[in-house]
Amino acid sequence: MERTIRVVVAKVGLDGHDRGAKIIARALRDAGMEVIYTGLHQTPEQVVETAIQEDADAIGVSILSGAHMTLIPRIIELLRKQGADDILVFCGGTIPKDDIPKLKELGVGEVFTPGTPTRKAIEYIRQAVPAAS
């Protein structure tokens, strides 16, 4: 029997715009995933703590503030320090194309830019997260 994929959708830093995060959270939920939305203004430490406490399979970071090259690497670093680097990290938002390869090199699984259909994120997560219980 397949288990339900658990995803933490996070808004880190001072970014106060959460429409995209809410859209992806709803799309993932409607696709049968369990979604934990952190709300606005979370620190990387809070996001990682939530993901570990909730036994999440993935963390989706929505970021529009331009702080992606500081905040997302910090999340990945904290996951590694906690021995939780098996949690998939993906992100979306206004991220310059030149930064996408850098983020992937740091450990981000996928980057979704504005206009990407939500089904692409759903398909990616289903493919990237093991379905075994």
C-alpha positions in Angstrom: 0.0 0.0 0.0 1.4 3.4 -1.0 1.7 6.0 1.7 0.7 9.6 1.4 3.4 12.0 0.4 3.9 14.7 3.1 5.0 18.2 1.9 5.9 21.3 3.9 5.2 24.4 1.9 7.2 27.2 3.3 7.5 31.0 3.1 10.9 32.0 4.5 12.3 35.4 5.3 10.5 38.7 5.0 8.6 37.8 1.8 5.0 38.7 2.5 3.4 37.5 -0.7 1.9 34.0 -0.3 -0.5 33.6 -3.2 1.8 31.2 -5.1 2.5 29.2 -1.9 -1.3 28.8 -1.3 -1.9 27.8 -4.9 0.8 25.1 -4.9 -0.3 23.9 -1.4 -3.9 23.5 -2.7 -2.8 21.8 -5.9 -0.6 19.3 -3.9 -3.5 18.6 -1.5 -5.9 18.1 -4.3 -3.5 15.6 -5.9 -3.7 13.6 -2.7 -0.6 14.8 -0.8 -0.7 15.9 2.8 0.4 19.5 3.0 1.7 21.5 6.0 1.8 25.2 5.2 4.1 27.1 7.5 2.6 30.6 6.9 4.6 33.8 6.3 7.9 35.0 7.7 9.4 31.7 8.7 13.1 31.2 9.4 15.1 28.4 7.8 15.4 26.9 11.3 11.6 26.9 11.8 11.0 25.3 8.3 13.5 22.5 9.0 12.1 21.9 12.5 8.6 21.7 11.0 9.7 19.3 8.3 11.4 17.0 10.8 8.6 17.1 13.3 6.0 16.4 10.6 8.0 13.6 9.1 7.9 15.4 5.7 9.1 13.9 2.5 9.6 17.2 0.9 9.9 21.0 1.5 8.6 23.4 -1.1 10.0 26.9 -0.6 8.1 29.7 -2.3 10.2 32.8 -2.5 9.8 36.2 -4.2 12.1 38.4 -2.1 15.4 37.8 -3.9 16.9 36.1 -0.8 16.8 32.6 -2.3 20.6 32.3 -2.5 20.8 32.9 1.3 17.7 31.2 2.7 17.5 28.1 0.6 21.1 27.0 1.1 20.6 27.6 4.8 17.6 25.2 4.8 19.7 22.6 3.0 22.6 23.1 5.4 20.3 22.6 8.4 18.8 19.5 7.0 22.2 18.0 6.6 23.2 19.0 10.1 20.1 17.3 11.4 20.7 14.1 9.4 17.5 14.8 7.4 19.1 15.5 4.0 16.8 12.8 2.6 14.0 15.4 2.6 13.6 16.7 -0.9 13.9 20.4 -1.3 12.2 22.2 -4.3 11.4 25.8 -4.7 9.4 28.2 -6.8 9.1 31.9 -7.4 11.0 34.7 -9.0 14.4 33.1 -9.2 16.7 34.3 -12.0 17.7 31.7 -14.6 21.4 32.1 -13.7 20.7 31.1 -10.1 18.8 27.8 -10.9 22.0 25.7 -11.7 23.6 27.1 -8.5 20.6 26.1 -6.4 20.5 22.6 -8.0 24.3 22.2 -7.3 23.6 23.0 -3.6 21.0 20.3 -3.4 17.7 21.8 -4.6 15.8 19.1 -6.6 13.9 21.4 -8.9 13.1 25.1 -9.4 9.7 26.1 -10.7 9.5 29.6 -12.1 6.4 31.8 -12.5 3.9 30.4 -15.0 4.9 26.7 -14.5 1.7 24.6 -14.4 1.0 23.1 -11.0 0.8 19.7 -12.5 4.6 19.9 -13.3 5.3 20.2 -9.6 2.9 17.4 -8.8 4.5 15.1 -11.4 8.0 16.0 -10.2 7.2 15.3 -6.5 5.6 12.0 -7.3 8.6 11.0 -9.3 11.2 12.2 -6.8 9.7 10.9 -3.6 9.8 7.1 -3.0 6.3 5.6 -2.8 7.3 2.8 -0.5 6.0 2.9 3.1 
